[in-house]
Amino acid sequence: MTGPLPPDLETGSARYARRFAGPAGSYLLSVQDRALGDLVRAAPDGLATAVDVGGGHGQLVGRLLDLGFETTVLGSRADCAEQLMGGPHAGRISYRVGSLLDLPFADRSFDLVTSIRLLAHIEDADRLIDELCRVAGHSVIVDYPTLVGANALASAAFPIKRLIEKDTRTYQSFWPTTVRRAFARNGFHPVRSVKQFTAPMGLHRMGGRPVQLMEEGLRRIGVTRLVGNPVLQRFDRRAA
């Protein structure tokens, strides 16, 4: 195989799952889960089908199933789903293999399309957004780090982040206007977003419960809403 490995091969691995095995990881996932639930519950009634693109990590399927979606997960290779298909939701989902940049689905195949922990790690983010929008009948939810808050110093601080987290990956950050333009050219507009954390992930892993309490305090007084990262955002297809 030539070229870079698909990013979901990493996120679907046992090593990646171990990053979320401890108390700090559980907290990070709980915030993501809560944010996803808020975004989906705010969508119109009647949405019934969902596909999670690059979701072999299994971090979204439980919430999607709980919300009543018939859920498919798309991975770039069969082995991206080793953790997912050995997990508690294996019998309740469909897993498909296909290119992340050429999704093996017809236009508007799913009411809802989600893609988490992928946009920041894929080389052609514009093409990914185009494909997510193409197969979405109503809504797309993605997450991405923005060039605001503590994340504005991400490049300079990456060696420190790697020292703390050991196996963290490089990633690209986005100006929110850049992401909005990419969705706009596909006929989608931003509806609602949730900024997840003020403190960097490395600080959460190092500081544990005290940092979580600080984070929740900053959330309550509105700081996270202003400068938090990453952003979890829902885009809806414009009415014809």
N, C-alpha and C positions, 0 to 999 in steps of 0.2 A: 504494500500500500504506500502511495506517495502522498505528500502533503500533510497538513496537521491532522491530528486525530479529532474526531467530532467531540465537541465539548460535553455532550451528554454522556459520553463514555466515562468521564471523570465523575460527574454528579450521580451516576447510577452505581458507582463502585462501593464496596464495603468500606474502603478507606474514607470516602466522603461521608458515608453514613456515620462513622465514628466521630466526626466533627460535631455532630448534633446529639451525641449519646449522653452527655453529662447535663448537669443542671443549667449551665449557660446555654448550651445548644437547645435544650427543651424550651427555655424561655424565648430564644430567638424564633423558634418555630411557632410558639404559641402566639406571638405578636403577628407573624405572617398569616397564620390561620385566622386570627380574629379580623385582620384587615381584609382578607379575601372574602370572608363571610359578610362583612359590611358592604363591600362593593357589589357582591352578587345579590344580596337581599334588596339592595336599592334598585335593581334592574326590574323591568316590567314582568308581570306574571306571564306564564306560558312558555318560558324557555325550558327546554327539556333535554337537550343533548349537548355534550361538551367534549372537547378534545384538549388534552394537555400535551403540548408539543415540547419534546425533550424532557418529559416528566418521569423518567425511570427512577428518579430518587424517591418518588412516591409521596412527596411532601404535600401535595394538593388533593390527592384522590379521595382521602377520607372526608374532607370538607365538601367536595363536589358531590360525593355519594350521599352524604347526610342532607344536602340541600335538594336531593331528588333528581340529580342529573344522571342520565345514562351516559357513562363515561368511557372514553377511549383514550389511551395513552400512545403517543407516537414517539418512537425512538429510532435513532439512525442505524442501530444494529441490534441483533437479538440479545447480545450479552449486556446491553445497556439496562435491561430489565431484570437482571438477576436478583437484585434486592427487592424490587417491586413484586415480582411473581412469587417470591418466597415470603411475602408479607401477609398481613391479615385481610387485605382487600383483593387478593389475586383472583378469587372466583367471581368477583362482582364487576370486573372491568374487562375491556378488550384491549389487547396490545397489538399495535401495528408497527412494522418496520418500513422505513422509507427515508428519503433525503430530507433533512431539515430545511433545505432551500428549494425543494421541489416536492411539496407535500402530496402524497398519493391519494388525494381526495378531490372530489368535484367541487366546483364553486358553491359556496354557501351550504356546505354539507352539515355544519354544526351551528346550533344557536349561539353557543359560547365557545371561544377559543382562549385558552390560557397558555402562558409560557413564562416560567419563572426560573431565574438563575441561568438564563440562556443568552439574552440579548447582549449582555456585557462581555460575553466570552466567544461570540461568533464573529468571524472576519467580515462578513457582508451583512451588517445589521439592516440595511435598507431592504435587501432582498428578503430577509426573514420577515420583516414587517409586511412587505407586499404579500407574501404567502399566507401569513396569519390572517390578514384582512380578506384575502381571496376566499378562504374556506369558511369564513365567519358569516353567518346569516344576520346576527344582531350585534354581538359584543366581542371585543378582544380585551383581555387583561394581561398586561406585562409588568415586569419590574425592571428597574434600571437605576444605577447610581448616577447622581447628578453632580455637576461641578459647582456645588454650593456647600456651605457648612464645612465641617471637618474634612469632608471628602475632597474639597478643593486642593488639599495638600497631599492627596493620595499617592501621587507618583513619587514625591520626595520622601514620603514616609513608608513606602512599600518595603524597604529592607527591614525596618523595625516591625512592621506587620508580619512579615515572614518569620522573623525571629520569635515572635510571640505565638503565632498560629501554626508554625512549622510547615504545613502543607498547603497554604493558601495559594490561589492562582492569580496571575496577572489578569487585569480586566480593563475595559475602556469605560469611561464615564461620558455622559451626554449633557448638553444643554437641553432643558425641557422643550424649548422652542424647536430644536432640531427633531426631536421625537414627534412633536405635534405636527410638524410639516410632513413628516413621512406618513403619518396616518391620514392627514388631510388629503394628500394626493390620491389616496385610495378610497376617499369618500367617508372617512370616519372623523368624528369630533370627540374631544375629551369631555367626559361627563363628570367623573369623580376620581379623586386620588387620595391615597393615604401615604404619608411619609412615616417610615417605620421606626427609625432610631436616631437619636442625637449623638450618643456616644459611639465611637468606632467599635466594630465587632471585636477587635483585639482587646480592647479595654474591657468589654463584657466578659470575654473568656478569662481574662486575667483577674478581674475584680469580683466576679460573682454577684452574690446577692446585694451587697451595698451599691454596686453600679446599677443593678436592676431597679432598686428603690429610687435612686437618683433619676434614672430614665423615666420611670412612671411619674415622678414629680414634674419633670420637664414637659412630659406629655400633657399633664393636667393644666399647666399654666400656658400652654400654647407654643412653647419653644420648638418642639418636634414638628409641629405643623408648618413652621417657618423654614427650618434648616435641616430637617431630618433626611436620612438616607437609609436604604434605597427607597425610591418611590414605587409604590404599587398603584397602577393607574388603569382605569377602564375607559375604553373608547367605544362609542356606539356608531353603527352605520347610519348615515344621514338618510332621512326619509326621501324617497324618490319624488 
